[in-house]
Amino acid sequence: MRILLFTGKGGVGKSTVAAGTAARAAAEGHRTLLLSTDGAHSLADAFGVAVGSEPTEVAPHLSVQQVDAQLRFQQSWVEVQGYLLSVLDRAGVDAVTAEELTVVPGAEEVLALLELRTQALTGEWDVVVVDCAPTAETLRLLALPEALGWYVERALPADRRLVRALRPVLTRAAGVPLPADSVLGALERLHADLVEVQALLSGPEASVRLVLTPEQVVVAEARRLHTTLSLFGYRVDGVVANRVFPAGGSDDWRAGWVLAQDDVLAGVEESFAGLPVWRAAYRAQEPVGLEALRGLAEELYAGDDPLAAPTGPGPFRITRSSDGAVLRLALPGATRSEVDLARTADDLVVTVGSYRRLLTLPTALARLDLVGAGVVDGELQVRFAGAPAAAVDVPPRRERTS
């Protein structure tokens, strides 16, 4: 099954491009689901039909779904929320405030991911096209599986039988109720589901496609987005330059725009070297409806296969040698000064700009010493060698990239 995620700065037309790509995939006979995780849903407007919180067929082989985060929250979070409400009640927090406090930040993004997982596992689809939220929300969305998995794994008690036996004593001592088995079970299911989501979206059949318009500010944001998506282990397989003014004509105003966009597009080709850059012309009318969207995609991809799986290694890989190993993480566009690295026990903390990833090292690397790191040709290379490192009580060490 092929999974394509479309994102970009707000207002660049990512929803339209995602809808067009899905329409073309369906026209070729692929069972296609177009799913929106953007809180400001616009797919119903793009197709000119009503779309609900369940897959709605809008054409042969094509269904559209706009995730209802509130409904999914009520279905998936009720057990955990009930426990949190009981804790806040013991603490004297009034009911209305407690209700607000138990709506965890990022919950909507989590539930959108879980709905994507649910649909991917049904076996009903050959292609799932995801219309993501604008850049910042998309990064938060895609960083969640690994980050929440890290916290849940460390927060869950190792032995639930011990917690069950000691619950009465600990509850009296602490003054607040300890979570029941149903709550711990809900957290464990959440953890397992998020692990599946991470594997699904970072796998070889999934990739992200960046949508931009030929404007310097938009392109600069797309460059940073490419770097950060790679930091979290996601493949970017192409760039869509939308609303490109076609050359020709005697209109000086349009000719000026054509020249300005040509300069920006040259920078796009350079910044995203190695990736296809597809162009969609600025149209006299907004493409609304199935036929218009399909026509946009036909023009955009021309003779290319929009569903072709990405080739080559993923952003994260490990190469081994007789004297150690090198962990490699693609960070296209990143410079040495933007990358910071630290190791704490079995975790590697990689920071690029304002984004941070906690990487739990494989056992084979965790036992080795970190002997050096550097950014080479847009790739972070972390070198491990020597005798096995201490498995516990390792103080944080900050490594300079060179």
C-alpha positions as CSV (number, residue, x, y, z in Angstrom):
1,M,0.0,0.0,0.0
2,R,1.3,3.5,-0.9
3,I,1.0,6.3,1.6
4,L,1.6,9.9,0.4
5,L,1.5,12.9,2.8
6,F,1.2,16.4,1.4
7,T,2.2,19.5,3.4
8,G,3.6,23.0,3.1
9,K,3.1,26.5,4.3
10,G,-0.6,27.5,4.8
11,G,-2.2,28.9,1.6
12,V,0.1,27.2,-1.0
13,G,-2.6,24.9,-2.3
14,K,-1.6,21.6,-0.7
15,S,-5.2,20.4,-0.3
16,T,-5.8,21.0,-4.0
17,V,-2.6,19.2,-5.0
18,A,-3.4,16.3,-2.6
19,A,-7.0,16.0,-4.0
20,G,-5.7,16.1,-7.6
21,T,-3.2,13.3,-6.9
22,A,-5.8,11.2,-5.2
23,A,-8.2,11.8,-8.1
24,R,-5.6,10.7,-10.6
25,A,-4.7,7.6,-8.6
26,A,-8.4,6.6,-8.5
27,A,-8.8,7.2,-12.3
28,E,-6.0,4.6,-12.8
29,G,-8.0,2.1,-10.9
30,H,-6.3,2.2,-7.5
31,R,-8.6,2.0,-4.5
32,T,-7.8,5.4,-3.0
33,L,-8.6,7.1,0.3
34,L,-8.0,10.9,0.6
35,L,-7.8,11.7,4.3
36,S,-7.5,15.2,5.9
37,T,-5.7,15.7,9.2
38,D,-6.0,19.4,8.9
39,G,-8.3,20.9,11.5
40,A,-9.5,23.4,8.9
41,H,-10.9,20.8,6.5
42,S,-11.4,21.9,2.9
43,L,-11.7,18.7,0.9
44,A,-15.5,18.9,0.8
45,D,-15.1,22.3,-0.8
46,A,-12.5,21.0,-3.2
47,F,-14.8,18.3,-4.5
48,G,-18.0,20.2,-4.1
49,V,-19.6,17.4,-2.2
50,A,-20.5,16.6,1.4
51,V,-17.7,14.7,3.2
52,G,-18.0,13.2,6.7
53,S,-15.9,11.7,9.5
54,E,-16.0,8.2,7.8
55,P,-14.8,7.4,4.3
56,T,-17.3,8.9,1.8
57,E,-17.2,7.7,-1.9
58,V,-17.0,10.7,-4.2
59,A,-16.1,8.8,-7.4
60,P,-15.3,5.3,-8.5
61,H,-12.3,4.0,-6.5
62,L,-12.1,7.3,-4.6
63,S,-13.2,8.0,-1.0
64,V,-12.7,11.1,1.1
65,Q,-12.5,11.4,4.9
66,Q,-12.1,14.4,7.2
67,V,-11.0,13.1,10.6
68,D,-13.4,14.2,13.4
69,A,-10.9,14.7,16.2
70,Q,-13.5,15.4,18.8
71,L,-15.4,12.2,18.1
72,R,-12.2,10.1,18.1
73,F,-11.1,11.8,21.4
74,Q,-14.4,10.8,23.1
75,Q,-14.0,7.2,21.8
76,S,-10.3,6.7,22.6
77,W,-9.4,8.9,25.6
78,V,-12.4,8.3,27.9
79,E,-10.6,5.8,30.3
80,V,-7.5,7.9,30.7
81,Q,-9.5,11.1,31.0
82,G,-11.7,9.5,33.7
83,Y,-8.6,8.7,35.8
84,L,-7.1,12.2,35.4
85,L,-10.4,13.7,36.4
86,S,-10.4,11.6,39.6
87,V,-6.9,12.8,40.4
88,L,-7.8,16.5,39.9
89,D,-11.0,16.0,42.0
90,R,-8.9,14.8,44.9
91,A,-6.7,17.8,44.4
92,G,-9.7,20.1,44.7
93,V,-9.9,21.3,41.1
94,D,-13.4,22.3,40.0
95,A,-15.1,20.1,37.4
96,V,-15.0,22.6,34.5
97,T,-11.3,23.4,34.9
98,A,-10.5,19.7,35.3
99,E,-12.3,18.9,32.1
100,E,-10.2,21.4,30.3
101,L,-6.9,20.2,31.9
102,T,-7.6,16.6,30.8
103,V,-7.6,17.6,27.1
104,V,-4.0,16.8,26.5
105,P,-2.1,19.2,24.1
106,G,-1.5,17.4,20.8
107,A,-4.4,14.9,21.4
108,E,-6.1,15.9,18.1
109,E,-2.9,15.1,16.2
110,V,-2.5,11.8,18.0
111,L,-6.1,10.7,17.1
112,A,-5.6,11.8,13.5
113,L,-2.5,9.5,13.3
114,L,-4.5,6.6,14.9
115,E,-7.2,7.1,12.3
116,L,-4.7,6.9,9.5
117,R,-3.3,3.7,11.0
118,T,-6.8,2.3,11.3
119,Q,-7.6,2.9,7.7
120,A,-4.2,1.6,6.5
121,L,-4.8,-1.7,8.3
122,T,-8.2,-2.3,6.9
123,G,-6.8,-3.6,3.6
124,E,-9.4,-1.7,1.7
125,W,-7.0,0.8,0.1
126,D,-4.2,0.6,-2.4
127,V,-3.3,4.3,-1.9
128,V,-3.8,6.6,1.1
129,V,-3.3,10.3,0.3
130,V,-3.1,12.5,3.4
131,D,-3.8,16.2,3.3
132,C,-1.8,17.4,6.3
133,A,-2.1,20.6,8.3
134,P,0.4,23.5,7.5
135,T,4.1,23.1,8.3
136,A,4.2,23.6,12.1
137,E,1.2,21.3,12.8
138,T,2.6,18.7,10.4
139,L,5.9,18.6,12.2
140,R,4.2,18.2,15.6
141,L,2.0,15.5,14.1
142,L,4.9,13.5,12.7
143,A,7.1,13.9,15.7
144,L,4.5,12.6,18.1
145,P,4.7,8.8,17.6
146,E,8.4,8.6,18.6
147,A,8.2,11.2,21.3
148,L,5.1,9.9,23.0
149,G,6.4,6.4,22.7
150,W,9.5,7.4,24.5
151,Y,7.6,8.9,27.4
152,V,4.9,6.2,27.6
153,E,7.6,3.5,27.6
154,R,9.3,5.1,30.6
155,A,6.1,6.1,32.5
156,L,4.4,2.7,32.4
157,P,5.2,0.5,35.4
158,A,7.3,-2.5,34.5
159,D,5.2,-4.9,36.6
160,R,1.5,-4.2,36.6
161,R,0.9,-7.0,39.1
162,L,3.0,-5.2,41.7
163,V,1.0,-2.0,41.2
164,R,-2.2,-4.0,41.6
165,A,-1.1,-5.5,44.9
166,L,0.2,-2.2,46.3
167,R,-2.5,0.1,44.9
168,P,-4.5,0.4,48.3
169,V,-1.4,1.2,50.3
170,L,0.1,3.6,47.8
171,T,-3.2,5.3,47.2
172,R,-3.6,6.0,51.0
173,A,0.0,7.2,51.2
174,A,-0.1,9.4,48.1
175,G,-3.5,10.8,48.7
176,V,-4.5,10.3,45.1
177,P,-5.8,7.1,43.3
178,L,-3.3,5.1,41.3
179,P,-4.4,4.2,37.8
180,A,-6.5,1.1,37.4
181,D,-5.6,-1.8,35.0
182,S,-8.0,-0.4,32.4
183,V,-6.1,2.9,32.4
184,L,-2.7,1.2,32.2
185,G,-4.1,-1.0,29.4
186,A,-5.3,2.1,27.5
187,L,-1.8,3.6,27.7
188,E,-0.1,0.4,26.6
189,R,-2.5,0.2,23.6
190,L,-1.7,3.8,22.8
191,H,2.0,3.0,22.9
192,A,1.7,0.0,20.7
193,D,-0.5,1.8,18.2
194,L,2.0,4.7,18.0
195,V,4.9,2.3,17.4
196,E,2.8,0.9,14.4
197,V,2.2,4.4,13.1
198,Q,5.9,5.3,13.3
199,A,6.8,2.1,11.4
200,L,4.1,2.7,8.8
201,L,5.0,6.3,8.0
202,S,8.8,5.8,8.0
203,G,8.6,2.7,6.0
204,P,9.6,2.3,2.3
205,E,6.1,2.7,0.9
206,A,5.4,6.0,2.7
207,S,6.7,9.5,1.8
208,V,6.1,13.2,2.2
209,R,5.6,15.6,-0.7
210,L,6.3,19.3,-0.1
211,V,4.0,21.9,-1.8
212,L,5.2,25.4,-2.2
213,T,4.7,28.5,-4.3
214,P,7.6,30.3,-6.0
215,E,8.2,32.9,-3.2
216,Q,11.4,33.3,-1.2
217,V,9.7,33.1,2.2
218,V,7.7,30.0,1.3
219,V,10.8,28.2,-0.2
220,A,12.9,29.0,2.9
221,E,10.2,27.4,5.1
222,A,10.1,24.4,2.8
223,R,13.9,23.9,3.1
224,R,13.6,23.9,6.8
225,L,10.7,21.5,6.6
226,H,12.8,19.1,4.5
227,T,15.6,19.1,7.1
228,T,13.2,18.5,10.0
229,L,11.3,15.8,8.3
230,S,14.6,14.0,7.7
231,L,15.5,14.5,11.3
232,F,12.5,12.5,12.4
233,G,13.1,9.8,9.8
234,Y,10.6,10.6,7.1
235,R,11.3,10.4,3.4
236,V,10.6,13.4,1.2
237,D,10.1,12.1,-2.4
238,G,9.4,15.3,-4.3
239,V,8.4,19.0,-4.4
240,V,5.4,20.6,-6.0
241,A,5.8,24.2,-7.2
242,N,2.3,25.5,-7.4
243,R,0.8,28.6,-9.1
244,V,3.7,29.1,-11.5
245,F,3.0,31.9,-14.0
246,P,3.2,30.6,-17.6
247,A,5.6,32.4,-19.9
248,G,4.4,34.3,-22.9
249,G,2.1,37.3,-23.6
250,S,2.8,41.0,-23.7
251,D,1.5,41.9,-20.2
252,D,4.5,43.6,-18.4
253,W,3.0,42.9,-15.0
254,R,2.8,39.2,-15.7
255,A,6.3,39.2,-17.4
256,G,7.7,40.7,-14.2
257,W,6.2,37.9,-12.2
258,V,7.5,35.3,-14.6
259,L,11.1,36.6,-14.2
260,A,10.8,36.8,-10.4
261,Q,9.4,33.2,-10.2
262,D,12.1,31.9,-12.5
263,D,14.8,33.1,-10.1
264,V,13.0,31.5,-7.2
265,L,12.5,28.2,-9.1
266,A,16.1,28.0,-10.0
267,G,16.8,28.1,-6.2
268,V,14.2,25.4,-5.6
269,E,16.0,23.1,-8.1
270,E,19.3,23.7,-6.4
271,S,17.9,23.4,-2.8
272,F,16.1,20.2,-3.5
273,A,18.7,18.6,-5.9
274,G,18.1,14.9,-6.4
275,L,14.3,15.3,-5.9
276,P,11.8,15.8,-8.7
277,V,10.3,19.3,-8.8
278,W,6.8,19.2,-10.4
279,R,5.2,22.5,-11.6
280,A,1.5,23.5,-11.7
281,A,0.6,26.5,-13.7
282,Y,-1.3,29.4,-12.2
283,R,-4.9,28.9,-13.5
284,A,-7.5,31.4,-14.4
285,Q,-10.0,29.5,-12.2
286,E,-9.6,27.6,-9.0
287,P,-9.8,23.8,-9.7
288,V,-12.9,22.7,-8.0
289,G,-14.6,19.3,-8.7
290,L,-13.4,15.9,-9.7
291,E,-12.6,16.7,-13.4
292,A,-10.8,19.9,-12.6
293,L,-8.7,18.2,-9.9
294,R,-7.9,15.3,-12.2
295,G,-6.8,17.7,-14.9
296,L,-4.5,19.5,-12.5
297,A,-2.8,16.3,-11.6
298,E,-2.4,15.2,-15.3
299,E,-0.7,18.5,-16.1
300,L,1.4,18.4,-12.9
301,Y,2.9,15.0,-13.2
302,A,2.8,14.8,-17.0
303,G,4.4,11.4,-17.8
304,D,5.7,10.7,-14.3
305,D,4.1,8.1,-12.0
306,P,2.9,10.1,-9.0
307,L,2.7,6.8,-7.0
308,A,6.2,5.6,-7.6
309,A,7.8,4.5,-4.3
310,P,10.9,6.4,-3.2
311,T,14.2,4.8,-4.0
312,G,17.5,4.6,-2.1
313,P,18.1,4.4,1.6
314,G,15.9,6.1,4.1
315,P,17.1,9.1,6.2
316,F,18.3,6.9,9.0
317,R,20.8,4.1,8.6
318,I,23.7,2.4,10.4
319,T,26.8,1.1,8.7
320,R,29.1,-1.3,10.5
321,S,32.8,-2.1,10.3
322,S,35.2,-4.3,12.2
323,D,36.1,-1.6,14.7
324,G,32.8,0.0,15.3
325,A,29.8,1.6,13.5
326,V,28.6,4.9,12.0
327,L,25.0,6.1,12.6
328,R,23.9,8.2,9.7
329,L,21.0,10.6,9.7
330,A,20.2,12.7,6.6
331,L,19.8,16.4,7.4
332,P,19.6,18.1,4.0
333,G,20.5,21.8,4.1
334,A,21.7,21.7,7.7
335,T,25.0,23.2,8.7
336,R,27.4,22.3,11.5
337,S,26.4,25.3,13.6
338,E,22.7,24.3,13.5
339,V,23.2,20.7,14.8
340,D,23.8,19.8,18.4
341,L,24.3,16.3,19.8
342,A,24.3,14.8,23.2
343,R,24.3,11.3,24.7
344,T,22.5,10.3,27.9
345,A,22.8,6.6,28.7
346,D,21.2,4.7,25.7
347,D,19.6,7.8,24.2
348,L,21.1,10.1,21.5
349,V,19.6,13.6,21.6
350,V,19.9,15.3,18.2
351,T,18.9,19.0,18.0
352,V,18.5,20.9,14.7
353,G,17.4,24.5,15.2
354,S,14.3,24.4,17.5
355,Y,13.5,20.7,16.9
356,R,14.9,17.8,18.9
357,R,14.7,14.1,18.4
358,L,15.4,11.5,21.1
359,L,16.9,8.4,19.5
360,T,17.1,5.3,21.6
361,L,20.2,3.6,20.4
362,P,20.1,-0.1,19.3
363,T,21.7,-2.4,21.8
364,A,24.8,-3.0,19.6
365,L,25.6,0.8,19.5
366,A,24.6,1.5,23.1
367,R,27.4,-0.7,24.3
368,L,30.0,1.2,22.4
369,D,31.7,4.6,23.0
370,L,30.7,7.6,21.0
371,V,34.0,8.8,19.6
372,G,33.0,11.6,17.2
373,A,30.4,13.2,15.1
374,G,30.1,15.6,12.2
375,V,27.9,16.9,9.5
376,V,29.1,15.8,6.0
377,D,27.3,16.8,2.8
378,G,24.0,17.2,4.6
379,E,24.3,14.1,6.7
380,L,25.0,13.7,10.4
381,Q,27.5,11.0,11.0
382,V,28.0,9.7,14.5
383,R,30.9,7.4,15.0
384,F,31.0,4.6,17.6
385,A,34.0,2.4,18.5
386,G,36.1,0.9,21.3
387,A,35.2,-1.2,24.3
388,P,31.5,-1.4,25.4
389,A,30.3,1.7,27.2
390,A,28.8,1.5,30.7
391,A,25.1,0.5,30.4
392,V,23.9,2.6,33.4
393,D,24.7,5.9,35.2
394,V,26.3,7.5,32.1
395,P,26.3,11.3,32.6
396,P,25.2,13.5,29.7
397,R,28.0,14.2,27.3
398,R,27.8,16.9,24.7
399,E,29.7,16.2,21.5
400,R,30.9,18.9,19.1
401,T,30.1,18.3,15.4
402,S,33.1,18.9,13.2
